[in-house]
Amino acid sequence: GVTLRQLINEAAEAGLALPYSPYWWGLTIGGLLSTGAHGSTLWGKGSALHDYVVALTIISPGGPEDGYAKVRSLDESNSTELNAAKVSLGVLGVISKVTLQLQPLFKRSISYVVKKDTDLGDQAASFGRQHEFADITWYPSQGKAVYRIDDRISSNTSGNGLYDYISFRSTPSLGLAAIRATEDAQESLKDPDGKCASAKLITSTLVNLAYGLTNNGILFTGYPIIGYHNRLQSSGTCLDSPEDALITACPWDSRIKGEYFFQATFSISLSVVKSFIQDVQNLVKLEPRALCGLEQYNGILMRYVKASSAYLGKEDDALDFDITFYRNKDPAKPRLYEDILEEIEQLAVFKYGGLPHWGKNRNLVFNGALKKYKNAGAFLRVKEMYDPLGLFSNEWTDQVLGLKGDVNIIKDGCALEGLCICSQDTHCAPSKGYLCRPGKIYQEARVCAHVSTPEQ
């Protein structure tokens, strides 16, 4: 139940640092371990928090002799069980205690550099080895990439920088409602130019404001931003939104008319990431405005992840692509350029063997996912040992783990919500002109494309 924010703050008070972490600090430690959450690095043991776990206590079901609860203390001496429990999806039991390997607190220097994305495929494969905390934000329709040049430096260097990411700040609800109304209008009017104009305004604002980095906690006066790691590694101040009758809120708070979106997040091995990026660029060449909708959500965040010893952790050194895009409140309504985003998902997961982020994705990304993990069998054996009756499992986890049922939910319109990959027109929205068609560059993909007919 301890949050990432609490852990970072407590560690810093003791002069210690959690070296790598997700960028949103509202996660609980148990939750981020269970879903394999991570920051961005290829250095050390990698960017996933679970790879810094040295001991863990987990409570799983027991027999009468155990009082019906078995407390299991795991460390590196029983590595099989520890490697299963590090990323458990919650199906092994309740994580009650975690021991993490920390480091002495240090300082970092951060600069963002905007470049054309013409050589992004080559850069992506090597950039993560050049800078410890490297990541890349990609704006494909604008043909730009923003490189985060981010390294640890001597603690004697002066500077007290702070990261308070703008999109994680408390925001006026009326402003959020206006943004959402604009997005809804752009979708219903099929207005890609409006989306592209909004995207340019949003992304240029974020770049000019250094995404929320300040040199002293108040003002951004220029790069590099120098500060202690605990002040730069994660943020989420909208969690401190005042109790003001929702005049302000986190942008995605479901109690207001705010953001409502899908996330497709997968990691692609560094050995093939150049080809994937080039495929996405080829799609953009065919439909230059197709990905402006992603840029309204600050484009594609690309974070580095390292091969892990956890059975459901990453199999290879890889680049994680975090793609956020508009979702309609009406599940039967197709989206503008629906087909392009579906093709990117299918390219990533099927052509390039991308691994899903366990904590964020639509159903189709989990299709056959477990077969991609060489130690899946070992994980399932530990699950059977810990919880043979499946008390900590449910219909969804059984489907994701390939134990029972199927992640695909086949019904009319299922592809619009990512519940299935279309195989017939009724899985799309034929009455609105969206039919099931092959992909534009990945012929094996099946996507809901808008097909112009005389009636339309």
VOBA-732183 format. One line per 8 residues: number of its first residue (from 1); their letters; for each residue x, y, z of C-alpha. Coordinates in Angstrom, 2 decimals. Example, Ala and Ser with C-alpha at 12.3 -4.5 7.8 and 13.67 -1.06 7.14 Angstrom:
1> as> 12.30,-4.50,7.80; 13.67,-1.06,7.14
This chain:
1> gvtlrqli> 0.00,0.00,0.00; 2.99,2.35,0.24; 3.05,4.62,-2.81; 6.03,5.28,-5.03; 5.97,8.89,-3.85; 6.23,7.84,-0.20; 9.10,5.46,-0.98; 11.05,8.12,-2.90
9> neaaeagl> 10.59,10.68,-0.10; 11.44,8.29,2.75; 14.53,7.03,0.92; 15.72,10.60,0.23; 15.39,11.53,3.91; 17.81,8.71,4.64; 20.15,9.94,1.88; 19.14,7.08,-0.43
17> alpyspyw> 17.66,6.77,-3.90; 15.54,4.31,-5.81; 17.61,4.48,-9.00; 14.83,4.02,-11.59; 11.08,4.41,-11.32; 7.93,5.12,-13.32; 7.24,8.80,-13.97; 3.86,8.81,-12.18
25> wgltiggl> 4.22,8.53,-8.43; 0.64,7.60,-7.54; 1.27,3.85,-7.95; 1.51,1.54,-4.96; 4.66,-0.55,-4.66; 2.63,-3.77,-4.77; 0.78,-2.58,-7.85; 3.81,-1.43,-9.79
33> lstgahgs> 5.68,-4.65,-9.01; 2.72,-6.80,-10.07; 2.41,-5.04,-13.43; 6.14,-4.73,-14.21; 6.09,-0.91,-14.12; 9.35,0.82,-15.09; 11.19,4.03,-15.88; 13.78,4.29,-18.63
41> tlwgkgsa> 17.35,2.96,-18.67; 19.56,0.23,-20.09; 22.09,0.77,-17.30; 22.51,-1.22,-14.10; 19.82,-3.87,-13.75; 17.49,-1.85,-15.96; 14.52,0.44,-15.43; 11.97,-1.94,-13.86
49> lhdyvval> 11.48,-1.62,-10.12; 11.05,-5.38,-9.74; 14.66,-5.97,-10.75; 15.79,-4.17,-7.57; 13.79,-6.48,-5.27; 16.13,-8.54,-3.06; 13.48,-9.97,-0.71; 9.72,-10.16,-0.63
57> tiispggp> 7.02,-11.44,1.71; 3.86,-12.71,0.06; 0.75,-14.14,1.69; -1.00,-16.86,-0.26; -3.84,-19.24,0.62; -3.00,-22.06,3.03; -4.61,-25.09,4.60; -6.13,-25.41,8.08
65> edgyakvr> -2.67,-26.10,9.52; -1.55,-22.66,8.29; -4.63,-20.85,9.57; -5.69,-20.72,5.88; -2.95,-18.20,5.06; 0.63,-19.06,4.23; 3.25,-16.37,4.77; 6.15,-16.93,2.38
73> sldesnst> 9.41,-15.02,2.80; 11.38,-15.04,-0.44; 14.90,-13.89,-1.21; 17.60,-14.71,-3.73; 18.16,-18.12,-2.07; 14.80,-19.32,-3.46; 15.16,-17.53,-6.76; 12.53,-19.60,-8.61
81> elnaakvs> 9.72,-18.35,-6.41; 11.17,-14.83,-6.19; 11.41,-14.58,-9.99; 7.75,-15.57,-10.22; 6.63,-13.19,-7.46; 8.49,-10.11,-8.76; 5.93,-9.65,-11.56; 2.90,-11.64,-10.46
89> lgvlgvis> -0.17,-9.86,-11.92; -1.55,-10.30,-8.39; -2.35,-13.99,-8.94; 0.12,-15.44,-6.40; -1.23,-13.67,-3.31; -0.86,-10.42,-1.39; 2.56,-8.75,-1.36; 2.99,-7.52,2.21
97> kvtlqlqp> 6.66,-6.56,2.44; 9.36,-5.73,-0.10; 13.08,-5.13,0.35; 14.61,-3.03,-2.42; 18.23,-2.42,-3.29; 18.76,1.36,-3.07; 21.73,3.62,-3.83; 23.20,6.73,-2.19
105> lfkrsisy> 21.25,9.81,-3.29; 22.77,11.53,-6.34; 22.19,14.44,-8.71; 21.15,14.47,-12.35; 21.50,16.84,-15.29; 18.61,16.94,-17.77; 18.28,18.63,-21.17; 15.63,18.09,-23.85
113> vvkkdtdl> 16.72,18.40,-27.49; 14.22,18.55,-30.38; 15.33,17.01,-33.69; 13.80,15.78,-36.95; 12.79,12.13,-36.79; 14.44,11.16,-40.10; 17.11,9.03,-38.39; 15.00,8.04,-35.37
121> gdqaasfg> 15.29,4.31,-36.17; 19.08,4.44,-35.93; 19.07,6.78,-32.93; 16.54,4.74,-30.95; 18.71,1.64,-31.00; 21.79,3.45,-29.62; 20.60,6.50,-27.65; 19.75,4.48,-24.54
129> rqhefadi> 23.36,3.33,-24.19; 24.67,6.91,-24.35; 22.71,8.42,-21.43; 21.68,6.73,-18.21; 18.12,8.10,-18.02; 17.53,8.53,-21.75; 14.06,8.52,-23.22; 12.51,9.83,-26.45
137> twypsqgk> 9.16,11.52,-27.07; 8.09,11.09,-30.69; 5.67,13.30,-32.63; 5.31,11.23,-35.84; 2.87,13.49,-37.75; 5.15,16.48,-37.07; 8.25,14.48,-38.03; 9.95,15.37,-34.73
145> avyriddr> 11.54,13.55,-31.81; 12.48,15.03,-28.44; 15.56,13.41,-26.90; 16.05,13.46,-23.14; 19.76,13.82,-22.43; 19.81,12.81,-18.79; 22.77,11.61,-16.72; 23.88,11.44,-13.11
153> issntsgn> 26.51,14.00,-12.15; 28.62,14.96,-9.14; 26.53,15.86,-6.10; 28.78,18.92,-5.67; 27.24,20.50,-8.79; 24.95,23.36,-7.80; 21.27,23.22,-8.71; 17.95,22.33,-7.10
161> glydyisf> 15.80,21.42,-10.11; 12.30,20.00,-9.80; 10.12,17.91,-12.13; 6.38,18.63,-11.89; 5.06,17.19,-15.17; 2.40,19.54,-16.57; -0.04,16.76,-17.53; 0.11,15.35,-14.00
169> rstpslgl> -0.76,18.66,-12.34; -4.08,19.70,-10.89; -6.01,21.33,-13.75; -9.16,23.50,-13.87; -12.11,21.24,-14.67; -13.68,23.80,-17.03; -10.50,23.84,-19.11; -10.44,20.05,-19.28
177> aairated> -14.11,20.00,-20.35; -13.36,22.51,-23.12; -10.45,20.40,-24.40; -12.62,17.27,-24.39; -15.49,19.07,-26.15; -13.05,20.22,-28.83; -11.78,16.67,-29.28; -15.32,15.27,-29.50
185> aqeslkdp> -16.18,17.89,-32.13; -13.05,17.11,-34.16; -13.98,13.42,-34.13; -17.63,13.89,-35.07; -16.74,16.38,-37.85; -13.87,14.12,-39.03; -11.53,17.10,-38.76; -7.89,15.94,-38.87
193> dgkcasak> -6.63,19.49,-39.56; -8.20,20.62,-36.29; -6.50,17.75,-34.48; -3.14,18.63,-36.02; -3.51,22.30,-35.05; -4.43,21.33,-31.45; -1.52,18.88,-31.32; 1.01,21.49,-32.43
201> litstlvn> -0.24,23.93,-29.80; -0.09,21.30,-27.03; 3.32,19.88,-27.93; 4.98,23.26,-28.51; 3.63,24.48,-25.15; 5.05,21.41,-23.39; 8.43,21.77,-25.14; 8.64,25.50,-24.35
209> laygltnn> 7.77,24.87,-20.70; 10.32,22.02,-20.49; 7.44,19.61,-19.74; 7.26,20.98,-16.20; 10.95,20.98,-15.27; 12.17,24.04,-13.35; 15.68,25.05,-12.36; 14.72,25.93,-8.78
217> gilftgyp> 11.20,24.58,-8.21; 9.62,27.81,-9.52; 11.01,28.91,-12.89; 12.48,27.30,-15.99; 15.41,29.49,-17.05; 17.17,27.10,-19.42; 18.96,23.77,-19.72; 20.53,21.85,-18.17
225> iigyhnrl> 18.23,21.25,-15.22; 20.40,20.09,-12.31; 18.93,18.65,-9.14; 18.67,15.74,-6.77; 17.32,12.51,-8.22; 14.33,12.33,-5.85; 13.08,15.72,-7.13; 13.41,14.73,-10.81
233> qssgtcld> 12.49,11.06,-11.14; 8.71,11.09,-10.77; 5.76,13.44,-10.26; 1.99,13.69,-9.88; 0.98,16.75,-7.91; -2.66,16.49,-9.04; -2.98,13.91,-6.27; -2.78,16.95,-3.98
241> spedalit> -5.74,18.65,-5.72; -7.52,20.73,-3.07; -10.98,19.63,-1.94; -12.57,22.39,-4.01; -15.75,20.66,-5.24; -13.80,19.47,-8.33; -13.04,22.98,-9.57; -9.61,21.40,-10.18
249> acpwdsri> -8.73,17.74,-10.68; -6.38,15.24,-12.29; -7.03,15.43,-16.06; -8.46,11.88,-16.21; -10.66,12.09,-13.08; -13.84,10.20,-14.06; -16.02,12.52,-11.94; -15.53,15.39,-14.40
257> kgeyffqa> -15.73,15.75,-18.16; -12.03,15.31,-18.77; -9.69,12.98,-20.61; -10.97,9.58,-21.71; -8.48,7.52,-23.65; -7.01,4.18,-24.61; -3.40,3.22,-24.00; -1.48,0.74,-26.12
265> tfsislsv> 1.88,0.02,-24.53; 4.34,-2.63,-25.68; 8.09,-3.17,-25.76; 9.95,-4.10,-28.92; 13.38,-5.70,-28.90; 16.20,-3.26,-29.72; 17.32,-5.70,-32.43; 14.21,-4.95,-34.54
273> vksfiqdv> 13.10,-1.55,-33.23; 14.50,0.33,-36.24; 12.27,-1.63,-38.63; 9.18,-1.03,-36.47; 9.84,2.73,-36.36; 10.32,2.78,-40.15; 7.02,0.94,-40.64; 5.24,3.58,-38.53
281> qnlvklep> 6.98,6.32,-40.54; 5.81,4.67,-43.79; 2.23,4.71,-42.48; 2.61,8.42,-41.70; 3.83,9.04,-45.25; 0.61,7.45,-46.54; -1.60,9.38,-44.07; 0.40,12.39,-42.80
289> ralcgleq> -2.33,13.60,-40.43; -3.22,10.19,-39.02; -1.24,10.44,-35.80; -2.04,14.03,-34.83; -4.53,12.49,-32.40; -1.65,10.87,-30.51; 0.16,14.18,-30.36; -2.83,15.71,-28.58
297> yngilmry> -1.70,13.34,-25.79; 1.97,14.35,-26.19; 2.92,11.77,-28.81; 4.61,8.43,-28.23; 6.76,8.09,-25.11; 9.66,5.69,-25.74; 11.40,4.30,-22.64; 14.25,1.84,-22.40
305> vkassayl> 13.80,-1.48,-20.61; 16.28,-4.27,-19.98; 16.00,-8.05,-20.10; 14.84,-9.26,-16.68; 15.20,-12.32,-14.48; 11.50,-12.05,-13.56; 9.53,-14.77,-15.34; 6.96,-12.26,-16.64
313> gkeddald> 9.52,-9.45,-17.05; 11.09,-8.37,-20.33; 12.75,-11.06,-22.44; 15.21,-8.75,-24.25; 16.70,-5.30,-24.02; 13.90,-3.33,-25.60; 12.23,0.01,-26.21; 8.79,0.49,-24.67
321> fditfyrn> 6.26,2.48,-26.72; 3.55,4.23,-24.73; 0.74,5.34,-27.05; -2.27,7.25,-25.71; -5.25,8.04,-27.94; -8.84,9.27,-27.91; -11.62,6.94,-26.78; -15.27,7.65,-27.47
329> kdpakprl> -17.78,7.39,-24.63; -19.99,5.51,-27.11; -18.31,2.13,-27.78; -20.15,1.77,-31.10; -18.63,4.93,-32.59; -15.49,4.51,-34.71; -12.57,6.91,-34.36; -10.85,9.06,-36.94
337> yedileei> -7.97,7.06,-38.50; -9.02,4.04,-36.48; -7.29,1.77,-39.01; -3.84,3.36,-38.65; -3.74,2.94,-34.89; -5.00,-0.64,-35.14; -2.32,-1.41,-37.71; 0.39,0.01,-35.43
345> eqlavfky> -0.85,-2.17,-32.54; -0.86,-5.29,-34.73; 2.51,-4.45,-36.30; 4.05,-4.14,-32.85; 2.52,-7.20,-31.26; 2.43,-9.69,-34.14; 5.00,-8.69,-36.77; 7.66,-7.59,-34.25
353> gglphwgk> 6.72,-9.85,-31.33; 6.18,-6.95,-28.92; 5.56,-7.79,-25.27; 2.58,-6.14,-23.55; 2.84,-3.79,-20.62; 0.79,-5.81,-18.12; -0.80,-2.70,-16.62; -2.08,-0.89,-19.73
361> nrnlvfng> -3.48,-2.29,-22.95; -6.57,-3.32,-24.87; -7.55,-7.00,-25.04; -6.02,-7.74,-28.43; -2.47,-6.94,-27.25; -2.70,-9.83,-24.76; -3.57,-12.27,-27.56; -1.19,-15.25,-27.13
369> alkkykna> 1.06,-13.05,-24.97; 2.18,-15.73,-22.54; 3.70,-17.82,-25.34; 6.32,-15.06,-25.77; 7.80,-15.69,-22.29; 10.34,-18.50,-22.10; 9.69,-18.99,-18.38; 5.90,-18.88,-18.56
377> gaflrvke> 5.71,-22.56,-17.56; 7.82,-21.92,-14.45; 5.55,-19.01,-13.49; 2.42,-21.14,-13.84; 3.96,-23.92,-11.71; 4.59,-21.43,-8.89; 1.02,-20.13,-9.30; -0.32,-23.68,-8.97
385> mydplglf> 1.80,-24.25,-5.85; 0.81,-20.95,-4.21; -2.87,-20.78,-5.09; -4.16,-24.12,-6.44; -7.81,-23.05,-5.98; -7.33,-19.79,-7.89; -8.59,-17.52,-5.10; -6.41,-14.70,-6.42
393> snewtdqv> -7.33,-15.30,-10.06; -10.36,-14.17,-12.01; -11.80,-14.63,-15.47; -9.53,-11.92,-16.91; -6.25,-13.21,-15.45; -7.13,-16.76,-16.56; -7.64,-15.46,-20.10; -4.42,-13.42,-20.13
401> lglkgdvn> -2.44,-16.39,-18.79; -3.99,-18.70,-21.39; -5.53,-20.96,-18.72; -9.20,-20.64,-19.53; -11.20,-18.79,-22.13; -9.95,-16.20,-24.58; -9.05,-12.52,-24.30; -10.96,-11.89,-27.53
409> iikdgcal> -14.60,-10.93,-27.04; -16.32,-11.50,-30.37; -19.43,-9.41,-30.96; -20.67,-6.65,-33.26; -18.30,-3.68,-33.05; -15.72,-5.56,-30.93; -12.73,-4.24,-32.91; -13.67,-0.61,-32.15
417> eglcicsq> -12.79,-1.15,-28.48; -9.84,-3.48,-29.11; -11.83,-6.44,-27.77; -11.01,-8.38,-30.93; -9.16,-8.10,-34.22; -11.81,-7.80,-36.88; -12.40,-10.77,-39.15; -15.70,-9.58,-40.60
425> dthcapsk> -17.30,-6.22,-41.26; -19.75,-6.47,-38.35; -16.77,-6.33,-35.96; -16.30,-2.72,-37.15; -19.09,-0.23,-37.87; -20.49,-1.02,-41.35; -23.46,1.36,-40.93; -20.94,4.20,-40.52
433> gylcrpgk> -18.76,3.06,-43.44; -16.06,1.29,-41.39; -15.31,-2.18,-42.77; -12.72,-4.85,-41.96; -9.77,-4.49,-44.32; -6.08,-5.54,-44.56; -3.46,-3.12,-43.26; -1.86,-0.59,-45.57
441> iyqearvc> 1.73,-1.81,-45.16; 1.27,-4.90,-42.95; -1.05,-6.97,-45.09; -1.64,-9.53,-42.32; -3.24,-6.85,-40.13; -7.03,-6.65,-40.07; -8.29,-3.18,-39.28; -11.49,-1.13,-39.29
449> ahvstpeq> -11.03,1.23,-42.23; -13.38,3.94,-43.48; -14.41,2.87,-46.97; -16.08,5.53,-49.12; -19.16,4.25,-50.92; -21.66,6.11,-53.13; -24.18,6.28,-50.25; -21.59,8.01,-48.05
